[in-house]
Amino acid sequence: MTIGVAPGEIVVLDGGLATELEARGHDLSDDLWSARVLQTDPTAIEAVHAAFFAAGARVATTASYQASIEGFARVGIGRDAGLALIRRSVELARRARERAVERAARGGDSRPRFVAGSAGPYGAMLADGSEYTGAYDLDERALADFHRPRAEALLEAGADLLAFETLPSAAEAAAVARLLDELGGPPAWISFQCQDGERTARGEPIAEAVLAAEHPSVVAIGVNCTAPRDMPTLLAAARDATDRPLIAYPNMGRGWDGASRRWLASDGETFDPAVTAGWTALGVTWIGGCCGVGPADIAALASRLAA
């Protein structure tokens, strides 16, 4: 399924929305992470989307990664209120997108900009770091049921596509593919979090996970929130497993410690826009950054790709 992107066209993604919110002074230490700001300071989220668009991104990924009915219920937010917050995440991104489209048109750039409805894995709701291990054993039906209310709310609010991101396992990707069938095939991307250059967080070969993510409405399959050094071998294996466009948005090179709820210092590796831009040779057409990657990094990446 297409959403206005030509075959082979490069689409620059945004970076770490939560990273930029923290840089602007927001405390994201509770279980809702950036989703809390949907309730406490929604204009801040819109401002971050605007900053990434101004940097050259063509996608705003909504602040709904850690937003779910179950997660909201754990902090006393009811179902209706939770769904309203999820819809708000799309409304904020759409407002920022409208201004970005107007600004780009004045400069002669008519390329479309997109709102991607972020849907983090079941482990993100647990808020214990298990999206980086896949250490949970729900069956495919239960995982699809978990993702459904948020996906429906994101689409109802006008998201252009769904972003099922940081999935730790092939099993959750299969559940997402099942859900896409049940929802009538809305456009989506599916991306995995990986523990090294070969395997998902759960430990399966990346090719196995990519095959589980195959679905007619999936516009791209790939890897996110993974160390940059591991991306080339993962993407090469993904390219061999699928003919779909690849998506890649690494983190800044740090690891997440779920017990202490903090990012560990990197071993000297960092997000390099020049290196990241080079992944287009591996078939990556949707490309950006994840945790730790800010608007300045995306601006450098967009400039490199334009050159």
Solvent accessible surface area in square Angstrom, and as a share of the most:
residue,aa,sasa,rsa
1,M,113,0.51
2,T,114,0.66
3,I,32,0.16
4,G,55,0.53
5,V,26,0.15
6,A,55,0.43
7,P,138,0.87
8,G,58,0.55
9,E,45,0.20
10,I,54,0.27
11,V,0,0.00
12,V,12,0.07
13,L,2,0.01
14,D,7,0.04
15,G,9,0.08
16,G,7,0.07
17,L,18,0.09
18,A,7,0.05
19,T,36,0.21
20,E,25,0.11
21,L,0,0.00
22,E,90,0.40
23,A,78,0.61
24,R,114,0.42
25,G,69,0.66
26,H,44,0.20
27,D,116,0.60
28,L,7,0.04
29,S,77,0.50
30,D,52,0.27
31,D,53,0.27
32,L,3,0.01
33,W,54,0.19
34,S,4,0.02
35,A,0,0.00
36,R,60,0.22
37,V,3,0.02
38,L,0,0.00
39,Q,84,0.37
40,T,89,0.52
41,D,47,0.24
42,P,36,0.23
43,T,93,0.54
44,A,16,0.12
45,I,0,0.00
46,E,20,0.09
47,A,41,0.31
48,V,0,0.00
49,H,1,0.01
50,A,27,0.21
51,A,23,0.18
52,F,2,0.01
53,F,13,0.05
54,A,72,0.56
55,A,18,0.14
56,G,28,0.27
57,A,1,0.01
58,R,2,0.01
59,V,1,0.00
60,A,2,0.02
61,T,19,0.11
62,T,5,0.03
63,A,2,0.02
64,S,0,0.00
65,Y,25,0.10
66,Q,15,0.07
67,A,0,0.00
68,S,3,0.02
69,I,26,0.13
70,E,71,0.32
71,G,6,0.06
72,F,0,0.00
73,A,63,0.49
74,R,126,0.46
75,V,54,0.31
76,G,70,0.67
77,I,16,0.08
78,G,44,0.43
79,R,132,0.48
80,D,114,0.59
81,A,53,0.41
82,G,0,0.00
83,L,30,0.15
84,A,46,0.36
85,L,13,0.06
86,I,0,0.00
87,R,79,0.29
88,R,87,0.32
89,S,0,0.00
90,V,0,0.00
91,E,82,0.37
92,L,3,0.01
93,A,0,0.00
94,R,80,0.29
95,R,112,0.41
96,A,1,0.01
97,R,32,0.12
98,E,90,0.40
99,R,109,0.40
100,A,4,0.03
101,V,58,0.33
102,E,101,0.45
103,R,104,0.38
104,A,15,0.11
105,A,62,0.48
106,R,185,0.68
107,G,70,0.67
108,G,69,0.66
109,D,36,0.19
110,S,108,0.70
111,R,115,0.42
112,P,56,0.35
113,R,27,0.10
114,F,7,0.03
115,V,0,0.00
116,A,0,0.00
117,G,0,0.00
118,S,0,0.00
119,A,0,0.00
120,G,0,0.00
121,P,1,0.01
122,Y,36,0.14
123,G,0,0.00
124,A,1,0.01
125,M,17,0.08
126,L,49,0.24
127,A,15,0.11
128,D,78,0.40
129,G,9,0.09
130,S,8,0.05
131,E,14,0.06
132,Y,41,0.16
133,T,68,0.40
134,G,1,0.01
135,A,75,0.58
136,Y,23,0.09
137,D,123,0.64
138,L,55,0.27
139,D,93,0.48
140,E,68,0.30
141,R,83,0.30
142,A,38,0.30
143,L,4,0.02
144,A,0,0.00
145,D,62,0.32
146,F,12,0.05
147,H,0,0.00
148,R,54,0.20
149,P,24,0.15
150,R,6,0.02
151,A,0,0.00
152,E,64,0.29
153,A,2,0.02
154,L,0,0.00
155,L,50,0.25
156,E,126,0.56
157,A,20,0.16
158,G,24,0.23
159,A,10,0.08
160,D,46,0.24
161,L,0,0.00
162,L,0,0.00
163,A,0,0.00
164,F,0,0.00
165,E,12,0.06
166,T,3,0.02
167,L,0,0.00
168,P,0,0.00
169,S,6,0.04
170,A,11,0.08
171,A,57,0.44
172,E,0,0.00
173,A,0,0.00
174,A,30,0.23
175,A,0,0.00
176,V,0,0.00
177,A,14,0.11
178,R,86,0.31
179,L,0,0.00
180,L,0,0.00
181,D,99,0.51
182,E,81,0.37
183,L,43,0.22
184,G,68,0.65
185,G,11,0.11
186,P,16,0.10
187,P,21,0.13
188,A,0,0.00
189,W,1,0.00
190,I,0,0.00
191,S,0,0.00
192,F,0,0.00
193,Q,16,0.07
194,C,4,0.02
195,Q,86,0.38
196,D,35,0.18
197,G,14,0.14
198,E,122,0.54
199,R,102,0.37
200,T,0,0.00
201,A,8,0.06
202,R,103,0.38
203,G,29,0.28
204,E,30,0.14
205,P,76,0.48
206,I,4,0.02
207,A,35,0.28
208,E,87,0.39
209,A,0,0.00
210,V,0,0.00
211,L,107,0.53
212,A,28,0.22
213,A,0,0.00
214,E,60,0.27
215,H,16,0.07
216,P,99,0.62
217,S,2,0.01
218,V,0,0.00
219,V,15,0.09
220,A,0,0.00
221,I,0,0.00
222,G,0,0.00
223,V,0,0.00
224,N,0,0.00
225,C,2,0.01
226,T,2,0.01
227,A,15,0.12
228,P,12,0.08
229,R,142,0.52
230,D,23,0.12
231,M,0,0.00
232,P,52,0.32
233,T,84,0.49
234,L,0,0.00
235,L,0,0.00
236,A,27,0.21
237,A,34,0.26
238,A,0,0.00
239,R,104,0.38
240,D,115,0.60
241,A,23,0.18
242,T,15,0.09
243,D,139,0.72
244,R,62,0.23
245,P,56,0.35
246,L,3,0.02
247,I,0,0.00
248,A,0,0.00
249,Y,11,0.04
250,P,0,0.00
251,N,6,0.03
252,M,37,0.17
253,G,7,0.07
254,R,77,0.28
255,G,37,0.36
256,W,64,0.22
257,D,41,0.21
258,G,19,0.18
259,A,104,0.81
260,S,54,0.35
261,R,79,0.29
262,R,132,0.48
263,W,53,0.19
264,L,71,0.35
265,A,96,0.74
266,S,44,0.29
267,D,108,0.56
268,G,68,0.66
269,E,33,0.15
270,T,76,0.44
271,F,9,0.04
272,D,58,0.30
273,P,29,0.18
274,A,37,0.29
275,V,80,0.46
276,T,1,0.01
277,A,10,0.08
278,G,43,0.41
279,W,10,0.03
280,T,47,0.27
281,A,91,0.71
282,L,37,0.18
283,G,33,0.32
284,V,1,0.00
285,T,18,0.10
286,W,6,0.02
287,I,0,0.00
288,G,0,0.00
289,G,2,0.02
290,C,17,0.10
291,C,12,0.07
292,G,12,0.12
293,V,0,0.00
294,G,11,0.11
295,P,26,0.17
296,A,83,0.64
297,D,35,0.18
298,I,0,0.00
299,A,41,0.31
300,A,45,0.35
301,L,0,0.00
302,A,18,0.14
303,S,71,0.46
304,R,138,0.50
305,L,44,0.22
306,A,93,0.72
307,A,120,0.93
